[in-house]
Amino acid sequence: MEALLSISIILVVMIVIIALKINLGYSILSGILLCTILFNRGLGLFSDVFQTISSLSNITLILSVILIFFLARILDEGGTLKRMLTSSERFLRKTWLVIIAIPMVIGIVPTPSGAILSAPFVAEVGKKARLSNLRQLTINYWFRHSISEYINPIFPGVLLAASVAGISFGSFALLNLPLMMFATAIGLLFFVKGIPQRDVRQTHKKDDLLNIGKVVFPLLIALLLPTLFAVNLAIAMLVAVAFTIVINKVYLKKLWGLFVKSFKLDLIVLIALILTFKTVLENSKAMELVAESLIRLHFPSIILIILVPMVIAFITGITIAFVGVSFPLLLPFIKVNGHLNLGLLMLAYEAGYLGVMMSPMHLCLSATAQYFKVEYKEVFKKLLLPQFIIFGFAVLLYFIGWPFF
């Protein structure tokens, strides 16, 4: 119970700070300090900070984010990005299809904070279509995750869930397939419907493929080098930037000015705070203590199956975290008469997915909210209804007996 009380205090303070329209970074900082105090980390906080800033994966993430915006600035400076988007509209015919295709394609590859990579491109189309910043953000965020988090075989959270449950990835993907299709449809209905069609020439121009290639090839470099050849993401981004400089013939004397314009210190600080909070949560064993405390309350099993992954997911903002912490503890409740109940497994995963998608700790959400200059609580309100509709659909699937295989 002490762990539940402590985490409740932390969440309430963080939510109050957000509600008061104070910078999200202060909310995360309060979480760090309170977690340190309430979970008895003490001077361990200093080792947590050092662990965070010295972690290769964290350094890679921050360098990658810096290079993503540098790449976007280079593409934008000479009009390359605008030409690519216009050419894409001529190929795809529909403005709405262009704006969702970018995050969906980038979302195929599990790039850390991948929504940041697609954000500048969505913003460019969104500005042309006169969409609000909030709408641009939700489209980018939603379609970055609506497929990959459910059925993508190279996303670690999905693979871990199947592994812990002891079923094949194919069975787990098929289990989640109706949710993925429904989530995509809900995203189209809530965020995409009504996007005005821009007046562009419908005939292809001979340089359309070249315009698209000048943007797509650097993105492919950034996405495929780490995936296929295990190249460090920051190095892959650096290669992509160098490639872009060469093919766009950018003068070297312009690069420093472009870099300074692209550098977003507030975003880097926010990411560093979130990464530190995650380290404190991990080293304090807070999530394990919270999950065990929830189970000891002896709620009905279906409530635990929903509540435990949802709470862990909201606090951490990471799919692999809620799966890794909650699923091993919940397996005895998910098994009925010694057999795995796939409907309950689906419900547990969807509950966690909802928590991740709504969490201020989710880097894709917090970082792109900072990029689009939208307050977290505005995004929260925009996402709340569609997310709970999807969760309601998952509950419906469970009660009608899904899966039917």
Buried (B, 14 or more C-beta within 10 A) or exposed (E): EEBBEBBEBBBEBBBEBBEEEEBBBBBBBBBBBBBBBBBEBEEBBEEBBEBBBEEEEBBBBBBBBBBBBBBBBBBBBBEBBBBBBBBBBBEEEEBBBBBBBBBBBBBBBBBBBBBBBBBBBBBBBBEBBEBEBBBBBBBBBBBBBBBBBBBBEEBBBBBBBBBBBEBEBEBBBBBBEBBBBBBBEBBBEBBBEEBEEBEBEEEEEEEBEEBBBBBBBBBBBBBEBBBEEEBBBBBBBBBBBEBBBEBBEBEEEEBEEBBEEBEBEEBBBBBBBBBBBBBBBBBBEBBBBBBBBBBEEEBEBBEBBBBBBBBBBBBBBBBBBBBBBBBEBBBEBBBEEEEBBBBBBBBBBBBBBBBBBBBBBBBBBBBBBBBBEBBBBBBBEBBEEBBEBBBEBBBEBBEEEBBEE
